[in-house]
Amino acid sequence: MSNRSITLDDRLYEYMLSVSLRESPLLKQLRQETAGMVGAQMQIAPEQGQFMAMLIKLTGARRALEIGTYSGYSALVCALALPEDGELITIDTSVEAPAVGRRYWEEAGLGDRVDFRNGFGADVLAELIDEGQQGTFDFVFIDADKTGYENYYELCLYLLKPGGLMLLDNVFWDGRVAQPENQEEETCAIRALNSKVHADPRVDMTLVPVGDGLTMVRKLA
């Protein structure tokens, strides 16, 4: 028994995957292709993807929003978990990396379920609000530039339905948030966001030690 989360060494991590991970061949293929790309460390861990898919199914989410597409692994995870009439809007400043994911979305028969928007996250989110889409999303995943997190959080909270779920990735920032001497801009931005979300009366929240730290936020009213 333990009264705190235990550390996963390599042996325990591999055991966890062996008795837990149910990654489809298509997801595994995309993950392996991503491993050879520049910035491969930006891809979420497969066990985090499976956890996110479970949350989408448990909440019955139909409309999902993602900020930070990269190679499309998390988008594929989300799209596969959505119902047949579901929709995912995924946003990225790049077109090259998401083009990799698009091949897999199409192969999975999800091309009409994934709506890729190229542009800066805040700009596209503002466009969605201008289109009258506030309060229409059931699920949000934020995994983009860390200095933009606070702005994304506010905009996405506006776009999220009451009772909707938002996930914020990399909130441990590889442990740097717990190093007071680290005053790098991105570290400070995540540290500030963590404190803000913790004190925010508009939401229920919990931070779980999945991947590089994942904050779960449920919008209240």
C-alpha positions as CSV (number, residue, x, y, z in Angstrom):
1,M,0.0,0.0,0.0
2,S,1.1,3.6,-0.6
3,N,-0.3,7.0,0.5
4,R,1.2,8.7,-2.5
5,S,1.7,8.1,-6.2
6,I,4.7,5.8,-6.7
7,T,7.5,6.3,-9.1
8,L,7.4,4.3,-12.3
9,D,10.8,2.8,-13.1
10,D,11.4,1.3,-16.6
11,R,10.5,-2.2,-15.5
12,L,7.2,-1.1,-13.8
13,Y,6.4,1.1,-16.8
14,E,6.8,-1.7,-19.3
15,Y,4.7,-4.0,-17.0
16,M,2.0,-1.3,-16.9
17,L,1.9,-1.1,-20.7
18,S,1.8,-4.9,-21.0
19,V,-1.3,-5.3,-18.9
20,S,-3.1,-2.0,-19.8
21,L,-2.3,-0.6,-23.2
22,R,-4.7,-1.4,-26.0
23,E,-3.2,0.6,-28.8
24,S,-4.6,-0.1,-32.3
25,P,-2.2,-1.0,-35.0
26,L,-2.9,2.4,-36.7
27,L,-2.2,4.4,-33.6
28,K,1.0,2.4,-33.0
29,Q,2.1,3.0,-36.6
30,L,1.5,6.7,-36.3
31,R,3.4,6.8,-33.0
32,Q,6.4,5.0,-34.5
33,E,6.4,7.3,-37.5
34,T,6.3,10.3,-35.2
35,A,9.3,9.0,-33.3
36,G,11.5,9.8,-36.3
37,M,10.2,13.4,-36.7
38,V,11.7,16.6,-35.4
39,G,10.1,17.4,-32.1
40,A,9.1,13.8,-31.4
41,Q,9.1,14.5,-27.7
42,M,5.9,16.6,-28.2
43,Q,3.8,13.5,-28.8
44,I,1.8,12.3,-25.8
45,A,2.5,8.9,-24.3
46,P,0.3,6.1,-25.5
47,E,-1.1,5.4,-22.0
48,Q,-2.1,9.1,-21.8
49,G,-3.9,8.7,-25.1
50,Q,-5.8,5.7,-23.8
51,F,-6.7,7.6,-20.7
52,M,-8.0,10.5,-22.7
53,A,-10.1,8.2,-24.9
54,M,-11.6,6.7,-21.8
55,L,-12.5,10.2,-20.5
56,I,-14.2,11.1,-23.8
57,K,-16.2,7.9,-23.7
58,L,-17.1,8.3,-20.0
59,T,-18.3,11.9,-20.5
60,G,-20.2,11.1,-23.7
61,A,-18.4,14.0,-25.5
62,R,-19.5,14.7,-29.0
63,R,-17.7,17.9,-29.9
64,A,-14.0,18.1,-29.1
65,L,-11.4,20.8,-29.5
66,E,-7.6,20.4,-29.5
67,I,-5.0,23.2,-29.5
68,G,-1.7,21.7,-30.7
69,T,-2.0,19.0,-33.4
70,Y,1.6,18.1,-34.1
71,S,1.6,14.8,-36.0
72,G,-2.0,14.0,-35.2
73,Y,-1.6,11.2,-32.7
74,S,-3.8,12.8,-30.0
75,A,-6.3,13.9,-32.6
76,L,-6.6,10.3,-33.8
77,V,-7.0,9.1,-30.3
78,C,-9.8,11.6,-29.7
79,A,-11.5,11.1,-33.0
80,L,-11.6,7.3,-32.5
81,A,-13.2,7.8,-29.1
82,L,-15.9,10.1,-30.4
83,P,-19.3,8.8,-31.5
84,E,-20.1,8.5,-35.2
85,D,-21.7,12.0,-35.2
86,G,-18.8,13.4,-33.3
87,E,-16.5,16.2,-34.4
88,L,-13.0,17.3,-33.5
89,I,-11.5,20.7,-34.3
90,T,-7.7,20.6,-34.0
91,I,-5.5,23.7,-34.3
92,D,-1.9,24.1,-35.2
93,T,0.4,26.7,-36.6
94,S,2.2,24.1,-38.8
95,V,0.8,22.3,-41.8
96,E,3.6,19.9,-42.3
97,A,3.4,17.8,-39.1
98,P,-0.4,17.7,-39.1
99,A,-0.3,16.4,-42.7
100,V,1.2,13.2,-41.3
101,G,-1.8,12.8,-39.1
102,R,-4.2,13.5,-41.9
103,R,-3.0,10.4,-43.7
104,Y,-3.9,8.3,-40.6
105,W,-7.3,10.1,-40.0
106,E,-8.2,9.3,-43.6
107,E,-7.0,5.7,-43.3
108,A,-9.2,5.3,-40.2
109,G,-12.2,6.6,-42.1
110,L,-12.3,9.7,-39.9
111,G,-11.5,12.4,-42.4
112,D,-15.0,13.9,-42.0
113,R,-14.8,13.8,-38.2
114,V,-11.5,15.8,-37.9
115,D,-11.5,19.5,-38.9
116,F,-7.9,20.8,-39.0
117,R,-7.6,24.6,-38.6
118,N,-4.2,26.1,-39.5
119,G,-3.4,29.2,-37.5
120,F,-2.4,30.6,-34.1
121,G,-4.4,29.1,-31.3
122,A,-5.7,32.3,-29.9
123,D,-6.8,33.6,-33.3
124,V,-8.7,30.4,-34.2
125,L,-10.3,30.2,-30.8
126,A,-11.5,33.8,-31.2
127,E,-12.9,33.0,-34.6
128,L,-14.9,30.1,-33.1
129,I,-16.3,32.5,-30.5
130,D,-17.1,35.0,-33.3
131,E,-19.0,32.2,-35.1
132,G,-21.2,31.7,-32.0
133,Q,-19.7,28.4,-30.8
134,Q,-19.3,29.4,-27.2
135,G,-20.6,26.8,-24.8
136,T,-20.8,24.1,-27.5
137,F,-17.7,21.9,-26.8
138,D,-17.8,18.9,-24.5
139,F,-14.1,18.2,-24.4
140,V,-10.9,20.3,-24.8
141,F,-7.3,19.3,-24.9
142,I,-4.5,21.9,-24.7
143,D,-1.0,20.9,-25.7
144,A,0.6,23.9,-27.4
145,D,3.0,26.7,-26.7
146,K,3.2,27.1,-22.9
147,T,3.3,30.8,-22.7
148,G,-0.1,30.8,-24.4
149,Y,-1.7,28.5,-21.9
150,E,-3.4,31.1,-19.8
151,N,-5.1,32.7,-22.8
152,Y,-6.1,29.3,-24.2
153,Y,-7.5,28.4,-20.9
154,E,-9.7,31.4,-20.7
155,L,-10.9,31.2,-24.3
156,C,-11.5,27.4,-24.1
157,L,-13.4,27.9,-20.8
158,Y,-15.7,30.2,-22.7
159,L,-16.1,27.7,-25.5
160,L,-16.7,24.7,-23.2
161,K,-20.2,23.6,-22.1
162,P,-21.1,23.7,-18.4
163,G,-20.0,20.2,-17.2
164,G,-17.5,20.0,-20.0
165,L,-14.0,18.7,-19.5
166,M,-10.7,20.4,-20.3
167,L,-7.3,18.8,-20.2
168,L,-4.1,20.7,-19.9
169,D,-0.9,18.8,-20.8
170,N,2.7,19.2,-19.5
171,V,1.8,20.9,-16.3
172,F,4.9,19.3,-14.6
173,W,7.1,20.6,-17.4
174,D,9.5,17.8,-16.8
175,G,9.8,18.7,-13.1
176,R,10.9,22.3,-13.8
177,V,7.8,23.8,-12.2
178,A,9.0,22.5,-8.8
179,Q,12.4,24.1,-9.1
180,P,12.2,27.7,-7.7
181,E,15.5,28.6,-9.2
182,N,14.1,27.9,-12.7
183,Q,12.7,31.3,-13.9
184,E,12.5,30.4,-17.6
185,E,9.5,32.0,-19.4
186,E,7.7,28.8,-20.2
187,T,8.3,27.4,-16.7
188,C,6.9,30.5,-15.1
189,A,3.9,30.5,-17.4
190,I,3.0,26.9,-16.5
191,R,3.7,27.6,-12.8
192,A,1.3,30.6,-12.9
193,L,-1.4,28.7,-14.7
194,N,-1.2,25.8,-12.2
195,S,-1.8,28.3,-9.4
196,K,-4.6,30.0,-11.2
197,V,-6.5,26.8,-12.0
198,H,-6.0,25.6,-8.5
199,A,-7.7,28.7,-7.1
200,D,-10.3,29.1,-9.9
201,P,-13.9,28.9,-8.4
202,R,-15.4,28.5,-11.9
203,V,-14.2,24.9,-12.2
204,D,-13.6,21.6,-10.5
205,M,-10.0,20.4,-11.0
206,T,-7.5,17.8,-10.3
207,L,-3.9,17.3,-11.4
208,V,-3.0,13.7,-12.2
209,P,0.6,12.3,-12.6
210,V,0.0,11.0,-16.1
211,G,2.6,11.6,-18.7
212,D,4.2,15.0,-18.0
213,G,1.4,16.0,-15.6
214,L,-2.2,16.4,-16.8
215,T,-4.6,18.8,-15.2
216,M,-8.3,17.9,-15.6
217,V,-10.8,20.8,-15.4
218,R,-14.6,20.5,-15.2
219,K,-16.5,23.7,-16.0
220,L,-19.2,24.5,-13.5
221,A,-21.8,27.0,-14.6
